[in-house]
Each structure stands twice: as C-alpha cells, then as structure tokens.
Amino acid sequence: MDYKKILHQLLLYGRPEILKEYRADSCIASTAIGLDVLTYFGVLAEPIPVKLSIFNAPYVKRIETGSKFPNRKMLIQWGKEDGSYSVGIGYGSHEYNKWAGHLVLLVENKWLADLSIDQANRPLYNMVFDPYAAEVDADFLDGKKPRIIKDANGCVIRIELIKDRGFLTAPDWSFGNRRKHLVEKIIQKIKEGNNV
C-alpha cells in the first residue's frame, strides 16, 4: 500500500478515535498512536519535537502590511480592533510530569504530520484546524529555518524544530498498553478503507 494513502487515512481516521479517550492537547499520545499505526503498515516514521506559533488572518494581514509583532498589550488592542489573535503551542516552562513542547511525526523523512493541531482551534477567531501533513526540507530538519503553512482561512502556522526530547519520559509515551486498543481500531479502519 502507498505510504501517502496510509498517512492520509491516519489523519482522517486517527484523530476521532484518539479524542474518544484523550484530550485535545494530547500531542504525545497522538504521536505515539500515529507512530504505532504507521509502523504496523511498514511506513517509516519518527517523533520530532517542535513548537508552533499560529496567527489568524487579521493578525497576518497586519504583519504583511508592515506592522511590527505586537507585545501582549498591543495584541489585546488589535483583537478589539479587528479580531487579531495568535496561539502558541510548545512554549512555556516544564512542570512536574508535563513536557512543554509539541510532538509531531516525521514520515518517510519528508512529511511533517500533526495529529493534534486541533488543540489550537479557536472558532471565534476563525482558527479551525484538522490534522495535516506538510512537506519539509533539509533546512527545516537541520533546524536552519521554520516551516510556514498558510491555510484556507488565511491563518499562518509557523513550525520550529526544538531539541528537547523530554516527551520520552512522559506516561503517554511510555505506556504503550494504554493505547494498544486505539492503535488496533485505527489499523482496522484503515484496512476497511482499503478493503484489505
């Protein structure tokens, strides 16, 4: 089976199953489940830690027309004026039993797959995201430049590689038995979708 088709079906079927048992901010569990599913189908994948800066269309328009990046006070003012809004994922400080990064998959050394981007959803600000896969290049993988994605609503997602691998000690990564039944359900859905 073509790995791109498997990846597409993972993005389509995986998240609804994951959300039955995990919260939206479940990037570690979501990535671990995705990795298990892709491995089952023989697709090369690995976890990579990142951080995201996400901006809605009014915010992007201001920056594109020459405004400087705002401080917190200015962003609140922009929000009142035109609904400008931004979300950061993977920032902050580490707390006991909580990793501060965001985890995604690198698939076939070419595609970045984010199964838990919906944790950034802010419908009030026209920010609604579905799991996605985006092609990445060597400069991104070497940490030399971020990957920028612009969606259909005019939102921009800025993805930066980080070196922190603290997710490896998180319970959602370590306890594979907890996610085994979800992995099996998603594998079954993909098989049914391919008449296997």
C-alpha positions in Angstrom: 0.0 0.0 0.0 1.2 3.5 -0.8 2.5 5.3 2.3 0.8 8.6 1.3 -2.5 6.8 1.3 -1.8 5.3 4.7 -0.8 8.7 6.1 -3.9 10.3 4.7 -6.1 7.7 6.3 -4.3 8.0 9.6 -5.0 11.8 9.6 -8.6 11.1 8.6 -9.5 8.2 11.0 -7.0 8.6 13.8 -8.0 11.8 15.5 -11.7 11.0 16.0 -10.7 7.7 17.7 -8.0 9.4 19.8 -10.4 12.1 21.0 -12.7 9.4 22.4 -10.1 8.8 25.2 -7.6 11.7 25.2 -8.0 15.5 25.5 -7.3 17.8 22.6 -3.8 18.7 24.0 -2.7 15.1 23.6 0.2 15.5 21.2 2.4 12.9 22.9 -0.3 10.2 22.9 -1.5 11.2 19.4 2.0 10.9 18.0 2.7 7.6 19.7 -0.5 6.2 18.4 0.3 7.5 14.9 3.8 6.0 15.1 2.4 2.6 16.1 -0.1 2.7 13.2 2.4 3.7 10.6 4.9 1.2 11.9 2.3 -1.6 11.5 1.9 -0.7 7.8 5.7 -0.5 7.3 5.8 3.3 6.9 9.0 4.9 8.1 8.2 7.4 10.9 9.7 9.0 13.9 8.6 11.6 16.6 10.0 15.1 16.3 9.6 17.8 18.9 8.5 21.3 17.7 6.9 24.5 18.8 4.1 26.3 16.9 3.2 29.9 16.5 -0.2 30.3 14.9 -1.7 33.5 13.7 -5.2 34.2 12.4 -5.9 36.1 9.2 -6.4 39.7 10.7 -3.1 39.2 12.5 -1.3 38.0 9.4 -2.7 41.0 7.4 -1.3 43.5 9.9 2.2 41.9 9.7 2.1 41.6 5.9 1.2 45.4 5.7 4.2 46.4 7.8 3.1 46.3 11.4 5.7 45.1 13.9 5.0 42.0 16.0 2.9 43.2 19.0 3.6 42.9 22.6 0.8 41.5 24.8 -0.9 44.9 25.4 -0.9 45.7 21.7 -2.2 42.3 20.7 -5.2 42.8 23.0 -5.8 46.2 21.3 -5.5 44.6 17.9 -8.0 41.9 19.0 -10.5 44.6 19.9 -10.0 46.5 16.6 -10.1 43.6 14.1 -10.1 40.3 15.9 -6.3 39.6 15.5 -5.4 36.6 17.6 -2.4 34.2 18.0 -1.8 30.9 19.7 1.5 29.3 20.8 1.9 25.6 21.3 5.1 24.1 22.8 6.2 27.2 24.7 6.4 27.7 28.4 8.3 26.1 31.2 8.4 22.4 32.1 6.4 21.4 35.1 6.4 18.1 37.0 5.0 15.4 34.7 4.3 17.9 31.9 6.5 18.4 28.9 6.4 21.9 27.4 7.0 21.1 23.7 4.7 19.9 20.9 5.2 16.5 19.3 4.6 15.6 15.7 5.6 12.8 13.3 8.3 12.9 10.6 7.1 10.5 7.9 9.4 9.0 5.3 11.9 11.8 6.1 9.7 14.1 4.1 6.4 14.8 5.7 5.5 16.5 9.0 2.3 15.1 10.3 0.5 16.8 13.2 -2.4 14.7 14.6 -3.2 17.1 17.5 -3.2 20.6 15.8 -6.9 20.9 16.7 -5.8 21.9 20.2 -5.1 25.3 18.6 -8.7 25.6 17.4 -10.3 29.0 18.3 -13.5 29.1 16.2 -14.3 32.6 17.5 -11.2 33.9 15.7 -11.7 31.8 12.6 -9.0 29.4 13.6 -10.1 25.8 13.0 -7.5 23.1 12.1 -7.7 19.5 11.1 -4.7 17.0 11.4 -2.4 17.7 8.4 0.8 16.6 6.7 3.1 19.1 5.2 6.3 18.5 3.2 9.5 19.6 4.9 13.0 20.1 3.5 16.6 19.6 4.8 16.8 23.2 6.1 13.8 22.6 8.4 15.1 19.2 9.5 18.5 20.7 10.3 16.9 23.5 12.4 18.0 26.2 10.0 14.6 27.6 9.1 10.9 27.2 10.2 8.2 25.6 8.1 5.5 28.1 7.3 2.0 26.9 6.3 -0.9 29.2 5.3 -4.3 27.6 5.4 -7.5 28.3 3.5 -8.8 30.7 6.2 -5.7 32.9 5.9 -4.1 31.6 9.2 -0.4 31.0 9.3 1.2 28.2 11.2 5.0 28.7 12.0 6.7 25.4 13.0 10.1 25.4 14.6 12.2 22.3 15.4 13.3 22.1 19.1 15.9 19.8 20.7 14.1 19.0 23.9 13.2 15.3 24.0 11.5 15.3 27.4 8.5 13.6 25.9 10.4 10.3 26.1 9.7 10.1 29.8 6.0 11.1 29.7 3.5 8.5 30.6 1.6 9.0 27.3 4.8 7.9 25.5 5.9 5.2 27.8 2.7 3.3 28.5 2.1 1.5 25.1 -0.5 -0.8 26.6 -2.8 2.1 27.3 -3.0 3.0 23.6 -2.9 -0.5 22.1 -6.6 -0.8 21.6 -6.8 2.6 19.9 -4.0 1.6 17.6 -5.9 -1.6 16.7 -9.1 0.3 16.0 -7.3 2.8 13.7 -5.5 0.0 11.9 -8.8 -1.8 11.3 -10.4 1.4 9.9 -7.5 1.9 7.5 -7.8 -1.8 6.4 -11.5 -1.4 5.8 -10.9 1.8 3.9 -8.6 -0.1 1.6 -10.6 -3.4 1.5 -7.7 -5.3 3.0 
